[in-house]
Amino acid sequence: MNRKEYLSDPRYAKVLEKMDLLEIMDISTTRQSKNGTIVWKLPIKDQDTGILIEVASFDSGYVRNQGKSCRSNYQLNKRCENEPEYFKLPNGDYRKFTTRGCVLIPIEIDRLEYLISYCLKNYYIKNANSVAEGKYVPKWRYDNLADAARIDYERTDPEVKIQVNGHKYNVSEWFK
């Protein structure tokens, strides 16, 4: 979808503002746009594969995890119980069979807003919890830390010491 189309409607303008804030890129091809598909690339890498996450909104009402960041593409729509089906068994009894299906989102702007809220909850916030464990550091935080930190190295065999903002760390075991 073209940026001009986003700005023509106030709801689309808000979606574009959120996309810019979250650094989400619209990477839809011309063919996808003609088919009513919008593909977004998030600035977050999948923790298993290390590839940037892609999500898509389809004209059919589905939203899915897309791209090579996952082993298989899967629906991001909410799930609901379908109507039960009954099957006649050879002995004359009936067996009730129920399944779960996706709740389709027929209006495009609703799909896009749902997709942003889903990504916030399941990718951004979930990965933010990894910051405390040291697995993930967002770029803005890394840049701020790099600007604020003053790092001095001191190497005397067999020890290596690093001083960061006045705090000394012995990191000899890291270099063995």
ChimeraX attribute file (.defattr): number of C-alpha atoms within 10 A of each C-alpha:
attribute: neighborCount
match mode: 1-to-1
recipient: residues
	/A:1	17
	/A:2	9
	/A:3	11
	/A:4	10
	/A:5	11
	/A:6	17
	/A:7	15
	/A:8	10
	/A:9	12
	/A:10	10
	/A:11	15
	/A:12	20
	/A:13	16
	/A:14	14
	/A:15	18
	/A:16	20
	/A:17	14
	/A:18	15
	/A:19	16
	/A:20	11
	/A:21	9
	/A:22	15
	/A:23	13
	/A:24	17
	/A:25	15
	/A:26	19
	/A:27	15
	/A:28	18
	/A:29	13
	/A:30	11
	/A:31	9
	/A:32	15
	/A:33	16
	/A:34	11
	/A:35	12
	/A:36	15
	/A:37	21
	/A:38	21
	/A:39	23
	/A:40	21
	/A:41	19
	/A:42	20
	/A:43	18
	/A:44	18
	/A:45	17
	/A:46	17
	/A:47	14
	/A:48	9
	/A:49	12
	/A:50	12
	/A:51	15
	/A:52	16
	/A:53	22
	/A:54	25
	/A:55	23
	/A:56	23
	/A:57	24
	/A:58	20
	/A:59	17
	/A:60	14
	/A:61	17
	/A:62	21
	/A:63	26
	/A:64	17
	/A:65	21
	/A:66	20
	/A:67	18
	/A:68	15
	/A:69	19
	/A:70	18
	/A:71	10
	/A:72	9
	/A:73	14
	/A:74	13
	/A:75	15
	/A:76	19
	/A:77	19
	/A:78	13
	/A:79	12
	/A:80	11
	/A:81	11
	/A:82	13
	/A:83	11
	/A:84	11
	/A:85	11
	/A:86	12
	/A:87	11
	/A:88	10
	/A:89	9
	/A:90	7
	/A:91	6
	/A:92	8
	/A:93	9
	/A:94	12
	/A:95	11
	/A:96	9
	/A:97	11
	/A:98	11
	/A:99	10
	/A:100	11
	/A:101	14
	/A:102	16
	/A:103	15
	/A:104	14
	/A:105	20
	/A:106	13
	/A:107	11
	/A:108	19
	/A:109	16
	/A:110	14
	/A:111	21
	/A:112	21
	/A:113	16
	/A:114	18
	/A:115	21
	/A:116	19
	/A:117	14
	/A:118	14
	/A:119	19
	/A:120	14
	/A:121	12
	/A:122	11
	/A:123	17
	/A:124	17
	/A:125	11
	/A:126	12
	/A:127	20
	/A:128	14
	/A:129	12
	/A:130	12
	/A:131	12
	/A:132	10
	/A:133	9
	/A:134	8
	/A:135	11
	/A:136	16
	/A:137	15
	/A:138	13
	/A:139	10
	/A:140	9
	/A:141	10
	/A:142	12
	/A:143	12
	/A:144	10
	/A:145	11
	/A:146	11
	/A:147	9
	/A:148	11
	/A:149	13
	/A:150	11
	/A:151	13
	/A:152	12
	/A:153	12
	/A:154	11
	/A:155	12
	/A:156	9
	/A:157	7
	/A:158	9
	/A:159	12
	/A:160	16
	/A:161	15
	/A:162	17
	/A:163	15
	/A:164	14
	/A:165	11
	/A:166	11
	/A:167	8
	/A:168	13
	/A:169	12
	/A:170	13
	/A:171	13
	/A:172	15
	/A:173	9
	/A:174	7
	/A:175	8
	/A:176	6
